[in-house]
Amino acid sequence: MEQYGSGLLRMSALYLKDADLAQDAVQETFIKAYRHLNDYRGESSEKTWLTSICLNTCRDMLRTAWFRHHSRIDVDSLPERPADFSFPDDTVLTEVTRLPAKYREIILLRYYEGLKLKEVAGALRLSEGKVRSRLNKANDLLRDRLKEWYYDEES
C-alpha cells in the first residue's frame, strides 16, 4: 500500500474526477488484491496488476447511475502530485481529464504511471498495436485541444 497507494490514488482521482471516490476506489483495489492474492500469477509486475484492478474498479464506479449525477471536482482538489510529475500549469492535466475514458486511461497509464506499452496492454487487456493506436489518437486530441487553448489565450 505504501509503495503504490499514492500513485493509484492520483490516477483514480484523475480518472474519476473526484477525490473522495478515488480514495474509495483505491481502498477497494487493495481489498480486491488481497482477496485474490492467490490468483496473482506473476505474469506482470505488481504495479501493473494493481493498476489493472484499480482501473476496473474505477470503470465499475463510472457505470453506476449515482456516479453520473454526482458533482465533479476541479483539478486543484486532486491529491498532491509526485515530485517527479509536473506540469507548468494545469492546462494539460485539465485537458487529459476531459478526454474520453479509453484515451484518458492510456495517457494516465503511459505517462503518469510510467508503464511500458506492453504493461499498458496487459493492464487494459489490449494488444500493443491497439494501445499504440489509442495513444497516438489521444496525443493528437490533446495536441489539437492545447492548440485551440493556446490560440484562444493569445486573442
ROLO-358594 format. One record per residue (C-alpha): residue in three letters; x, y, z. Coordinates in steps of 0.02 Angstrom, whole numbers, plus 32768, in hexadecimal, padded with zeros to 4 digits. Last residue first. Layout:
// ROLO-358594
alaXYZ/...
END
This chain:
// ROLO-358594
ser7EBA87247A65/glu7F5886CF7AA6/glu7EF786677B26/asp7E7F86267AA0/tyr7F1585F47A35/tyr7F6185917AC4/trp7EBD853C7AF1/glu7E9E85087A3D/lys7F5084C77A2E/leu7F38846B7AD4/arg7E9C84177A93/asp7EF183E279F1/arg7F8A839D7A4A/leu7F1E83427AC9/leu7EB682F07A41/asp7F5282BF79E0/asn7FA382767A7C/ala7F0582127AA0/lys7F0181D279ED/asn7FB7819D79F7/leu7F9B81487A9E/arg7F0180F17A5B/ser7F6280AB79C7/arg7FF680797A31/val7F8380207AAC/lys7F297FC87A1E/gly7FD07F8E79D8/glu80077F517A83/ser7F6C7EE47A89/leu7EED7F0A7B10/arg7ECD7EC07BBB/leu7ED27F6B7C0C/ala7F5A7F417C8A/gly7FB37ECF7C10/ala7FB37F507B84/val7FF07FD47BFD/glu807B7F5E7C34/lys80AF7F3D7B7F/leu80AB7FF87B5B/lys811D80197BEF/leu80CF805F7C8D/gly8103810B7CC9/glu806E81207D3D/tyr805181D17CFD/tyr808A81C17C4A/arg805581147C13/leu7FCE80E87C91/leu7F7E81937C9A/ile7F8681B07BDE/ile7F3981047BB8/glu7EB2811F7C3C/arg7E8281C87BF2/tyr7E7481807B43/lys7DF580F97B6E/ala7D9F816D7BE9/pro7D7A81F87B6C/leu7DEF828C7B89/arg7DB983167BFF/thr7E2C82DE7C8C/val7EC082EC7C15/glu7E8C839D7BE8/thr7E8F83D27C9E/leu7F3883837CB7/val7F7E83DD7C1F/thr7F3C84857C5B/asp7F72846A7D0F/asp800D84D57D03/pro80C584B57CE0/phe809A83FF7CF9/ser80F283907D76/phe811182DB7DA2/asp81B782B37DF6/ala817F82F87E9F/pro80E2828C7EA0/arg804682F47E8A/glu7FDF83237F21/pro7F2D82E37F28/leu7EAB83367EB8/ser7E4A83CD7EF6/asp7EA484497E85/val7E6C83E87DEA/asp7DB4840D7E08/ile7D3883987E56/arg7CA183447E08/ser7BEE833D7E44/his7B9982927E4C/his7B0E82737DD0/arg7B6C81F77D62/phe7BB781A97DFC/trp7B0F81787E44/ala7ADF811B7DA6/thr7B7480A77DBB/arg7BE180887D24/leu7C6981027D59/met7C85809E7DF9/asp7CA07FFE7D97/arg7D1D80587D28/cys7D7B80957DC2/thr7D827FE37E07/asn7DC07FA27D60/leu7E4680277D5E/cys7E7B7FFA7E0F/ile7E867F417DE8/ser7EF17F667D4F/thr7F5F7FDC7DB3/leu7F767F587E39/trp7FB07ED87DB9/thr801F7F557D5F/lys80707F8B7E03/glu80887ED77E3B/ser80E67EB77D99/ser809A7E487D15/glu80917D8C7CFA/gly80A57D747DB6/arg80107D017DC1/tyr7FA97D657E3F/asp7F137CF47E63/asn7F507CCF7F15/leu7F4B7D897F3A/his7E937D8D7F09/arg7E497DCA7FAD/tyr7EDE7E3C7FCD/ala7ED47E877F1F/lys7E197EA37F31/ile7E327EFC7FD8/phe7EC27F617F90/thr7E597F997EFE/glu7DC37FC07F6D/gln7E3080387FD2/val7E6F80857F31/ala7DBE809B7EEF/asp7D7E80E47F92/gln7E0D81617F95/ala7DE7818D7EE0/leu7D3081A57F0B/asp7D6382277F8C/ala7DDA827F7F13/asp7D5E828C7E83/lys7D8D829F7DCC/leu7D7A81E27DB7/tyr7E1381C87D49/leu7E7C82547D91/ala7E4E82227E42/ser7E6F816B7E1A/met7F1C81937DD4/arg7F4681FB7E6D/leu7F0B81747EE4/leu7F6580EB7E83/gly8007814E7E8C/ser7FEF81717F46/gly7FCA80BB7F70/tyr805580667F0E/gln80E680557F89/glu808B8078802B/met800080008000/
END
